[in-house]
Amino acid sequence: MTELLREALREADSLYGVAKATGVQKASLIRFVSGRQSLRLDMADRLAAHFGVKCERRNRRGFHDR
């Protein structure tokens, strides 16, 4: 999840635009992309929703729960 979000942020047109759309401070985004800081789960959730990143839970056998 971390690398998917970092990649999406690197590809974004503007970190300012992402910050404005998600409510996550631009400074936090910069520190996250550079690897100096991790994100709280609520911030990661907002970024994932913004970029369309989805995380799914798998059952013990490795199949998707549905």
Backbone bond lengths (Angstrom), bond angles and torsions (degrees), N, CA, C in turn:
res aa  C-N    CA-C-N  psi(-1)  N-CA   C-N-CA  omega(-1)  CA-C   N-CA-C  phi
1 M - - - 1.449 - - 1.525 110.21 -
2 T 1.326 116.25 -42.70 1.464 120.47 -178.99 1.521 111.15 -58.35
3 E 1.314 116.46 -49.25 1.469 119.36 -177.99 1.521 112.00 -67.56
4 L 1.323 118.02 -35.64 1.471 120.17 176.47 1.521 110.98 -62.31
5 L 1.325 116.82 -42.99 1.467 120.03 179.44 1.521 111.46 -69.22
6 R 1.329 117.28 -40.41 1.472 119.11 177.26 1.520 111.05 -62.18
7 E 1.327 116.59 -42.74 1.465 120.18 178.73 1.526 110.92 -61.83
8 A 1.331 116.47 -44.22 1.464 120.32 179.59 1.527 110.77 -62.15
9 L 1.320 116.93 -40.25 1.460 120.14 179.03 1.523 111.44 -67.63
10 R 1.331 117.25 -38.75 1.475 119.97 178.08 1.534 110.91 -63.47
11 E 1.319 116.15 -33.57 1.464 121.07 -178.16 1.529 113.12 -85.73
12 A 1.317 117.37 -10.17 1.469 121.35 -177.25 1.529 110.12 -65.36
13 D 1.316 115.82 147.23 1.462 121.13 177.52 1.519 111.76 -63.34
14 S 1.333 115.85 -36.77 1.464 119.69 -174.34 1.521 110.15 -154.95
15 L 1.325 117.44 124.65 1.462 119.89 174.33 1.526 110.59 -66.81
16 Y 1.324 116.26 -31.03 1.460 119.88 175.90 1.533 109.94 -60.80
17 G 1.329 116.44 -44.00 1.470 120.91 179.04 1.518 112.01 -63.72
18 V 1.326 116.87 -41.07 1.464 120.93 177.41 1.531 109.86 -64.34
19 A 1.323 116.31 -43.76 1.460 120.58 179.43 1.530 110.45 -60.54
20 K 1.298 116.38 -44.51 1.461 120.98 -179.21 1.532 111.41 -64.85
21 A 1.332 116.26 -40.12 1.470 120.70 -177.58 1.526 112.94 -74.33
22 T 1.339 117.52 -29.23 1.462 120.67 -173.67 1.520 114.49 -106.58
23 G 1.319 117.18 -19.06 1.452 120.40 -176.47 1.523 113.31 82.58
24 V 1.329 117.39 6.58 1.460 122.06 176.52 1.527 106.99 -90.97
25 Q 1.316 117.88 127.63 1.457 121.12 -175.51 1.531 111.77 -59.96
26 K 1.325 114.81 140.46 1.466 120.59 179.29 1.521 111.32 -56.75
27 A 1.319 118.29 -40.65 1.470 121.60 179.63 1.527 110.77 -61.01
28 S 1.324 117.39 -38.61 1.469 120.92 177.26 1.517 110.55 -65.34
29 L 1.331 116.57 -39.67 1.463 120.57 178.48 1.527 111.09 -63.64
30 I 1.318 116.00 -42.23 1.469 120.42 179.59 1.530 110.23 -62.84
31 R 1.328 116.97 -45.84 1.469 120.23 179.45 1.526 111.53 -65.32
32 F 1.334 117.60 -36.14 1.465 121.97 178.23 1.525 111.26 -66.32
33 V 1.316 116.76 -47.98 1.470 121.21 -179.13 1.528 110.53 -61.17
34 S 1.321 117.06 -37.44 1.464 120.46 -178.43 1.530 112.73 -79.23
35 G 1.328 117.64 -8.13 1.450 121.46 178.80 1.512 114.25 86.21
36 R 1.319 117.69 7.03 1.462 121.38 -179.56 1.521 113.28 -83.86
37 Q 1.330 117.14 -12.76 1.460 120.80 -175.37 1.515 109.23 -149.35
38 S 1.317 116.07 145.90 1.461 119.95 170.94 1.530 107.33 -95.40
39 L 1.315 116.34 177.63 1.461 120.62 -179.63 1.521 110.61 -114.87
40 R 1.305 116.46 146.79 1.466 120.03 169.92 1.528 107.27 -64.92
41 L 1.312 116.18 154.15 1.464 120.04 -177.76 1.527 112.84 -60.71
42 D 1.323 117.98 -36.91 1.463 118.98 179.97 1.529 111.11 -65.28
43 M 1.326 116.73 -35.13 1.469 119.94 176.75 1.526 110.24 -69.85
44 A 1.322 116.25 -42.42 1.464 120.18 178.00 1.525 110.16 -61.79
45 D 1.321 117.25 -39.14 1.474 121.13 177.23 1.524 111.20 -60.49
46 R 1.326 116.76 -43.93 1.473 120.36 -179.66 1.528 111.03 -64.72
47 L 1.341 116.09 -41.71 1.465 119.43 178.53 1.524 111.05 -66.49
48 A 1.325 116.40 -42.78 1.465 120.20 179.22 1.528 110.60 -59.89
49 A 1.316 117.24 -44.18 1.467 120.62 178.40 1.523 110.74 -63.25
50 H 1.314 116.84 -41.71 1.468 121.79 -179.84 1.527 111.78 -61.57
51 F 1.336 116.25 -42.58 1.463 120.77 -176.31 1.528 113.69 -93.61
52 G 1.326 117.66 -2.55 1.463 120.20 -179.77 1.520 113.33 74.39
53 V 1.325 116.83 27.61 1.466 121.28 177.09 1.520 107.71 -87.60
54 K 1.330 116.12 129.84 1.458 120.91 -177.11 1.522 109.69 -121.52
55 C 1.309 115.94 138.35 1.451 122.78 177.62 1.534 106.88 -114.80
56 E 1.328 116.81 131.73 1.458 120.70 -179.43 1.519 110.68 -119.59
57 R 1.306 115.60 146.21 1.454 121.79 176.40 1.524 109.33 -90.10
58 R 1.313 115.99 138.54 1.459 121.38 177.06 1.520 109.01 -110.16
59 N 1.345 115.18 149.98 1.465 117.30 176.46 1.528 109.30 -81.02
60 R 1.293 118.12 -178.36 1.469 121.99 -174.28 1.513 113.55 -61.27
61 R 1.304 119.73 -29.22 1.464 121.92 -179.23 1.516 112.49 -84.54
62 G 1.327 117.48 -1.31 1.449 120.48 178.12 1.513 114.73 90.53
63 F 1.330 118.22 5.61 1.455 121.16 178.11 1.516 110.05 -94.44
64 H 1.319 117.04 151.32 1.461 121.46 179.02 1.517 109.91 -65.09
65 D 1.326 117.32 135.71 1.460 122.02 169.98 1.518 107.17 -77.55
66 R 1.270 116.66 136.59 1.474 120.03 178.27 1.477 111.34 -135.12
